[in-house]
Amino acid sequence: MAGSGHAPLRGGDSTILEVEDLTVEFRVGRRDVVHAVSGISFDVLEGETLGIVGESGCGKSTVARSIVRLNEIAGGSVRYLDHDLAALSGAALRSLRPDLQMIFQDPISSLNPRRKVREVIAEGLVIWGDGQGVWSRDRIDELMETVGIDPEFGDRRVHQFSGGQAQRIGIARALALDPKVLICDEPVSALDVSVQAQILNLLEDMKQRYGLTLVFISHDLSVVKNVSDRIIVMYLGKACEIGDADLLYEQPRHPYTRALLASIPQPAPTVDESEGDISGEIPSPVSPPGGCRFRTRCPYVSAVCISDEPEMQQVGDSDHYVACHHPVVR
Amino acid sequence: MTFTLEQGEMLGIVGESGSGKSVTAKALMNLLPRTAEIDGRVRFDGEDVRALAAAGSRHFWGVRMTMVFQDPMTSLNPVKKCGEQIAETLRYHLGHGRVAAMKAATDLLEQVGVPEPGRRVNQYPHQLSGGLRQRVVIAMALACEPDLLIADEPTTAVDVTVQKRILDLLDSLRKERGMSMILITHDLGVARGRCDDVAVMYAGRIVERSSTETLFDRSRHPYTDALVRSIPRIEQPSHARLDPIPGRPPELIDPPVQCAFAPRCRYAQADCLESVPPTEGVGESHEFACHHPANTPRGREALANNVAAGVTAAGLQISYRKTR
């Protein structure tokens, strides 16, 4: 599955974010290198929601963190409008920070426990000003109301809120700087099911209201489908399949995508439940297999999968790309 | 709460965090702290389990009734080899010798689908992946051939492909051994796909219990109904608007005498705020605790009244009528 290649890049004027051949590596110990992300390419159009789905260790969070430069980039480029974020540093990078904001999985531990929530939300504005070099309490109260937190509670601290409310505060904090792109790393995974839908609806409302572009990372296939226009399926640092959300779930081509869809408790009707029985364990990202990275577990594996890495190829003329030597057609 | 479990059956207990699922499991396993006040009776195969606890019976839990916890890393001893941890159970409870116990541990690992069991018995938990660790924990729980296995969120910490394998494994072991199981989960999909019966908990009570099919197709409690609707479903097109449950679960310190779900319920009427609804249909195939059950004339009338008024008796605004 190792898909590389630029086929899924659509280009055009409305591209807000373009990630090309992104490679991220982490050194472990003296000699070893974790190949967290290996040559992934995708783009996001303005106003679009891109979902990234995959199992733990597939590199989806690393991709998200690379976009906001929370980790070093070993190769490739991350273009935001006309800027290559991978090449920027210092003041030039900092000046773009308000445009790219992030919300995290654990809403409580990702916010400062010692600050009042009003201060947490205002912190970005204190640093940046809200356009006029000042920030007003009204603006914070308005933000709190928008995300569904009573401004009366602005003097409380984060631990006095439930997980769902804390995630709303995290969203308000990110929105305070009027970002263009909001990166959401598993924003509902730690929340109870009854609260999850509230947050997903809120994100959808905020997207409309502020004209946001979202990058949404989750391991939950149903959640990703619900929020996304376009989805990337990742495995061991590579993209397997990219495409329009509905199309990808209706006609999954990659054996790994199919395995995921067949593994969930109520399998998707487009796959056979037995396709979820993939063998073995995910290989170590320190020494990923050559050729296709999914070959050690793939039921369709052949000699070419061992020798050659599959390139991303378009399926027909639709917005659907798969990196597999033996894509499944049903 | 009251429920019964037949031999060989799989009961699912679903609910959100703080609803009392794990406390129930711990009460059954005699794992609650001393400060807990426990009332009522637990009968296991005719025996009073709480009397066993008082008598200090050491070979009941871990032998006839065992438990698998959510996080396999914290339920394993990090400085002891996996095989020794399984063997320990056998030596303590069944009096196996060291060699026989290690041999049995290897066999158990093989039964739960751990590849190369002979090598794995000599490894430490941190050398195994999350899925394999959970298999080791399951092997420990199965070591003494229990009659009842309680699995508390056994797959919450693992990926979906691993989850499927663990649940398939538990299913086949249960069928092979005629073992009963209680599966505690917050994931409705898991309960729906795996359990014979499902009990839904809210604020410390079972609010609805029935066969899995009935529970999901003809739910009576508005909480069950709302929960099922609030989850994104894979067959829906993307951007389908979700139907969330407003508000959040109640605090359980000094709860008011009323239906605990009333403040979040679209069906709530005045009587919901005055008394805790009794459980209807106890001992029958479908029981629920609600004054105005969903999908019944009583419930439809309550909902219609609330929709007409735009607000429930508990003060919840309802702007539109939910359609299935």
Interface residues (C-beta under 8 A of the other chain):
Chain A: E55 S56 S162 G164 Q165 D192 V193 S194 V195 Q196 A197 Q198 L200 N201 E204 H219 L221 S222 V223 K225 N226 V227 S228 D229 A245 D246 Y249 A259 L260 L261 A262 S263 I264 P265 Q266 A268 P269 G276 D277 I278 E281 I282
Chain B: E16 S17 S129 G130 G131 L132 D159 V160 T161 V162 Q163 K164 R165 L167 D168 H186 D187 L188 G189 V190 R192 G193 R194 A226 L227 S230 I231 P232 R233 I234 E235 Q236 P237 S238 H239 A240 R241 L242 D243 P244 I245 P246 R248 P249 R264
